[in-house]
Amino acid sequence: MEMSRRHQLETLADTMCYQLNCHPVSIVRERMYGKLVTAYQQGRLSLMNNLRRHDTLRDMATSICNYMCIQPTDHVVQPILDLLQSAYEWGLTDAPYSPDIESPNNSEWMAPMNYSTVICLVSPDVRGISCCYEFESDGETPKKIYTYKSLDTTIVKDDLVVVPTNTRMGFTVVKVIECDVEIEIESSIEYKWIAGRFDKTVYDELLRQEDMAISRIKKAKKTRARRELKETILEDVDESDLTSLPVFRGEMPQTSEQIASMIAPAPAPVAAPDEEDYSDVSDDDGTQNDQPDS
């Protein structure tokens, strides 16, 4: 193909992008250009193959609309058809077909379209959010990272978000690892939407209030048990018998000696010594003394 024709077709590719309100990024522009080259080559082959020009070009215009996820109505298809028609007529002008003209490679155009990335071409506000389901044993390294789409500008790293899944009820919660990552337009991966942020602060507040309620219930239950014990079992017990024990006064012995003194038996009373009887004691002279010598 002559360089002038190549430049003309590239210009038509840019025009086609703007006709579809699509920014002419490389992948879109290249595919538009490929379709225009196909129309040009059909023009050069038409005299030999007797192709049905109008029907063929209209099908091409419709396929372009489908690729861009645009409803192929007449007012949308017609401008694209006019551009393809121009490329076709240039081919007629350059006819007959010359075998040294390389046919366009449309294998990329015929590849299955990843429709989940089209929105990224249309809207610059789409964010790529990387998330993970679980971490390694260290608690920091993600086992596997998945990328989702979102328009929520409030999502930040470490947030919990709800994403679609094929298990359970169709949704699950994952943790955000990184925000605003690049979404590969040409990837075959299906990028799914984040359903929304999971506000864990509300859940944490519910748990806190529940813990407070449980604590108060336990305290009330303990107070009731004390009252019932005092009204029933302890009514026949002298309270002074209990309060005489340190534990019932809220006291604890501090040393082992104090504990030993509490649990050791009381020592037996020591008997007074017996008085000595000197009534049978006599002096050397044989007289009996009633009192010991002083």
C-alpha positions as CSV (number, residue, x, y, z in Angstrom):
1,M,0.0,0.0,0.0
2,E,1.3,3.4,-0.9
3,M,2.3,5.6,2.0
4,S,-0.2,8.2,1.0
5,R,-3.0,5.7,1.1
6,R,-1.8,4.4,4.5
7,H,-1.8,7.9,5.8
8,Q,-5.3,8.5,4.4
9,L,-6.6,5.3,6.1
10,E,-5.0,6.2,9.4
11,T,-6.8,9.5,9.2
12,L,-10.1,7.7,8.6
13,A,-9.4,5.5,11.6
14,D,-9.0,8.6,13.8
15,T,-12.2,10.0,12.3
16,M,-14.0,6.8,13.0
17,C,-12.9,6.9,16.7
18,Y,-14.3,10.4,17.1
19,Q,-17.5,9.5,15.3
20,L,-18.0,6.9,18.0
21,N,-17.1,9.3,20.8
22,C,-14.1,7.1,21.6
23,H,-10.6,8.2,22.4
24,P,-8.3,6.9,19.7
25,V,-6.1,4.8,22.0
26,S,-3.7,2.4,20.3
27,I,-5.7,-0.8,20.4
28,V,-9.0,0.8,19.2
29,R,-7.3,2.8,16.5
30,E,-5.4,-0.2,15.2
31,R,-8.6,-2.2,15.0
32,M,-10.4,0.6,13.2
33,Y,-7.5,0.9,10.9
34,G,-7.6,-2.9,10.2
35,K,-11.3,-2.7,9.2
36,L,-10.6,0.2,6.9
37,V,-7.7,-1.7,5.2
38,T,-10.1,-4.6,4.8
39,A,-12.6,-2.3,3.0
40,Y,-9.8,-0.9,0.9
41,Q,-8.6,-4.4,-0.1
42,Q,-12.2,-5.4,-1.0
43,G,-12.3,-2.5,-3.3
44,R,-9.2,-3.7,-5.1
45,L,-10.6,-7.2,-5.3
46,S,-14.1,-6.3,-6.3
47,L,-13.5,-6.4,-10.0
48,M,-12.2,-10.0,-9.7
49,N,-14.5,-11.4,-7.1
50,N,-17.7,-9.5,-7.8
51,L,-18.2,-8.8,-4.1
52,R,-21.5,-7.4,-2.8
53,R,-20.0,-4.2,-1.8
54,H,-22.9,-2.5,0.2
55,D,-23.9,-5.5,2.2
56,T,-20.3,-6.3,3.1
57,L,-19.5,-2.8,4.3
58,R,-22.7,-2.5,6.3
59,D,-21.8,-5.8,8.1
60,M,-18.4,-4.4,8.9
61,A,-19.9,-1.2,10.2
62,T,-22.3,-3.2,12.4
63,S,-19.5,-5.4,13.7
64,I,-17.6,-2.2,14.7
65,C,-20.6,-1.0,16.7
66,N,-20.9,-4.3,18.4
67,Y,-17.2,-4.3,19.3
68,M,-17.6,-0.9,20.9
69,C,-20.8,-2.0,22.7
70,I,-22.9,0.6,20.8
71,Q,-26.3,-0.1,19.5
72,P,-26.0,-0.3,15.7
73,T,-28.8,2.1,14.9
74,D,-29.0,3.7,11.4
75,H,-27.7,7.1,12.6
76,V,-24.7,5.4,14.2
77,V,-23.9,2.9,11.4
78,Q,-24.2,5.4,8.6
79,P,-21.2,7.6,9.4
80,I,-19.0,4.5,9.8
81,L,-20.4,3.1,6.6
82,D,-19.4,6.3,4.8
83,L,-15.8,6.0,6.0
84,L,-15.6,2.4,5.0
85,Q,-17.1,3.4,1.6
86,S,-14.3,5.9,1.2
87,A,-11.7,3.3,1.8
88,Y,-13.5,0.9,-0.6
89,E,-13.5,3.5,-3.3
90,W,-9.8,4.2,-2.9
91,G,-9.3,0.5,-3.5
92,L,-11.4,0.7,-6.7
93,T,-9.2,3.6,-7.8
94,D,-6.0,1.6,-7.1
95,A,-7.4,-1.6,-8.9
96,P,-6.6,-4.0,-10.4
97,Y,-5.3,-6.0,-7.4
98,S,-1.6,-6.4,-7.3
99,P,-0.2,-9.5,-5.5
100,D,2.7,-7.4,-3.9
101,I,0.2,-5.5,-1.8
102,E,0.1,-7.2,1.6
103,S,-3.3,-8.1,2.9
104,P,-4.2,-6.8,6.3
105,N,-3.9,-9.2,9.3
106,N,-7.3,-9.1,10.9
107,S,-6.6,-12.0,13.4
108,E,-6.5,-9.5,16.2
109,W,-9.8,-8.0,15.1
110,M,-11.4,-11.4,14.9
111,A,-10.3,-12.3,18.4
112,P,-13.0,-12.5,21.1
113,M,-13.7,-9.1,22.5
114,N,-13.2,-8.6,26.2
115,Y,-16.3,-6.5,26.9
116,S,-15.5,-6.1,30.6
117,T,-12.7,-3.6,29.7
118,V,-14.7,-1.5,27.2
119,I,-16.0,0.7,30.0
120,C,-12.3,1.6,30.7
121,L,-12.1,3.1,27.2
122,V,-15.3,5.1,27.6
123,S,-14.9,6.3,31.1
124,P,-11.6,7.6,32.6
125,D,-13.1,7.4,36.1
126,V,-13.0,3.6,36.3
127,R,-10.5,2.5,38.9
128,G,-8.6,-0.7,39.1
129,I,-8.6,-2.1,42.6
130,S,-6.4,-5.1,43.6
131,C,-7.7,-7.3,46.4
132,C,-7.0,-10.6,48.0
133,Y,-9.1,-13.3,49.7
134,E,-6.6,-14.5,52.2
135,F,-3.0,-14.1,53.3
136,E,0.0,-16.4,53.9
137,S,0.9,-17.6,57.4
138,D,2.8,-14.3,58.0
139,G,-0.5,-12.4,57.7
140,E,1.0,-9.9,55.2
141,T,1.7,-11.7,52.0
142,P,-1.4,-12.2,49.8
143,K,-1.9,-15.7,48.5
144,K,-3.4,-14.5,45.2
145,I,-4.3,-11.0,44.0
146,Y,-7.4,-10.2,41.9
147,T,-8.2,-6.9,40.2
148,Y,-11.7,-5.5,40.1
149,K,-13.4,-2.3,38.7
150,S,-14.9,0.4,40.7
151,L,-16.2,4.0,40.4
152,D,-16.1,4.5,44.2
153,T,-13.4,7.2,44.9
154,T,-13.6,6.6,48.7
155,I,-12.0,3.1,48.5
156,V,-8.5,3.0,50.0
157,K,-5.9,0.4,50.9
158,D,-6.9,-2.0,53.7
159,D,-10.6,-1.4,53.1
160,L,-12.9,-4.4,53.1
161,V,-15.1,-4.6,50.0
162,V,-17.8,-6.9,48.7
163,V,-17.1,-8.6,45.3
164,P,-19.0,-11.1,43.2
165,T,-18.1,-14.8,43.5
166,N,-19.3,-18.1,42.2
167,T,-19.9,-19.6,45.7
168,R,-22.3,-19.1,48.5
169,M,-24.9,-16.4,47.7
170,G,-22.8,-14.9,44.9
171,F,-20.8,-12.4,47.0
172,T,-17.9,-12.4,49.4
173,V,-15.7,-9.9,51.3
174,V,-12.0,-9.3,50.3
175,K,-9.3,-6.9,51.4
176,V,-8.0,-4.1,49.3
177,I,-4.3,-4.4,48.6
178,E,-3.7,-1.6,46.1
179,C,-5.8,1.1,44.4
180,D,-5.7,2.7,41.0
181,V,-3.9,-0.1,39.3
182,E,-3.7,-0.3,35.5
183,I,-6.4,-2.4,33.9
184,E,-5.1,-4.3,30.8
185,I,-7.4,-3.4,28.0
186,E,-6.2,-6.2,25.8
187,S,-6.3,-8.9,28.5
188,S,-8.7,-11.8,28.2
189,I,-9.4,-11.6,32.0
190,E,-12.9,-10.7,32.9
191,Y,-12.8,-7.7,35.2
192,K,-15.8,-7.7,37.6
193,W,-17.2,-4.8,39.6
194,I,-16.8,-4.2,43.3
195,A,-20.3,-4.3,44.8
196,G,-19.5,-1.8,47.6
197,R,-17.4,-1.1,50.7
198,F,-18.0,-3.2,53.8
199,D,-18.3,-0.8,56.7
200,K,-16.7,-2.8,59.5
201,T,-17.0,0.1,62.0
202,V,-20.7,-0.5,62.3
203,Y,-20.1,-4.2,62.9
204,D,-17.5,-3.4,65.5
205,E,-19.8,-1.0,67.3
206,L,-22.5,-3.7,67.4
207,L,-20.0,-6.1,69.0
208,R,-19.0,-3.4,71.6
209,Q,-22.5,-2.7,72.6
210,E,-23.3,-6.4,72.8
211,D,-20.3,-6.9,75.1
212,M,-21.5,-4.1,77.4
213,A,-24.9,-5.7,77.6
214,I,-23.5,-9.1,78.4
215,S,-21.3,-7.6,81.1
216,R,-24.2,-5.8,82.8
217,I,-26.3,-9.0,82.6
218,K,-23.6,-11.0,84.3
219,K,-23.2,-8.4,87.0
220,A,-27.0,-8.4,87.6
221,K,-27.0,-12.2,87.7
222,K,-24.2,-12.2,90.3
223,T,-26.1,-9.6,92.4
224,R,-29.2,-11.7,92.3
225,A,-27.4,-14.9,93.3
226,R,-25.9,-13.1,96.3
227,R,-29.3,-11.8,97.4
228,E,-30.9,-15.2,97.0
229,L,-28.1,-16.9,98.9
230,K,-28.4,-14.4,101.8
231,E,-32.2,-14.8,101.9
232,T,-32.2,-18.6,101.9
233,I,-29.1,-20.5,102.9
234,L,-27.5,-17.8,105.1
235,E,-30.6,-16.9,107.1
236,D,-29.7,-19.6,109.6
237,V,-26.1,-18.6,109.8
238,D,-24.8,-15.9,112.2
239,E,-23.3,-13.3,109.9
240,S,-20.6,-12.6,112.5
241,D,-19.3,-16.1,112.2
242,L,-18.6,-15.4,108.6
243,T,-17.2,-11.9,108.9
244,S,-14.8,-13.1,111.5
245,L,-13.0,-14.9,108.7
246,P,-10.6,-12.5,106.8
247,V,-11.8,-13.8,103.4
248,F,-15.3,-12.6,104.1
249,R,-14.0,-9.2,105.0
250,G,-12.1,-9.0,101.8
251,E,-8.7,-9.5,103.4
252,M,-5.9,-11.9,102.4
253,P,-3.0,-12.9,104.6
254,Q,0.2,-11.5,103.2
255,T,2.8,-13.9,104.5
256,S,3.1,-17.6,105.1
257,E,3.5,-17.0,108.8
258,Q,0.1,-15.3,108.9
259,I,-1.5,-18.2,107.0
260,A,0.2,-20.7,109.4
261,S,-1.0,-18.8,112.4
262,M,-4.6,-18.9,111.1
263,I,-4.6,-22.7,110.3
264,A,-2.4,-23.9,113.2
265,P,-4.2,-25.3,116.2
266,A,-4.2,-23.2,119.4
267,P,-1.6,-24.4,121.9
268,A,-2.8,-26.3,124.9
269,P,-2.8,-24.2,128.2
270,V,0.3,-24.8,130.4
271,A,-0.6,-26.2,133.9
272,A,0.7,-24.3,136.9
273,P,3.5,-26.1,138.8
274,D,2.4,-28.0,141.9
275,E,3.5,-26.6,145.4
276,E,6.1,-28.7,147.1
277,D,5.0,-30.3,150.4
278,Y,7.6,-29.8,153.1
279,S,5.5,-31.2,155.9
280,D,7.5,-34.4,156.1
281,V,10.9,-32.7,156.1
282,S,12.7,-32.6,159.5
283,D,15.7,-30.7,160.6
284,D,18.8,-32.4,161.8
285,D,17.7,-31.9,165.3
286,G,14.5,-33.9,164.7
287,T,12.1,-30.9,164.8
288,Q,9.6,-30.6,162.0
289,N,9.4,-27.4,159.9
290,D,6.2,-26.2,158.2
291,Q,8.0,-23.7,156.0
292,P,11.1,-23.9,154.0
293,D,14.2,-22.0,155.0
294,S,14.3,-18.6,153.6
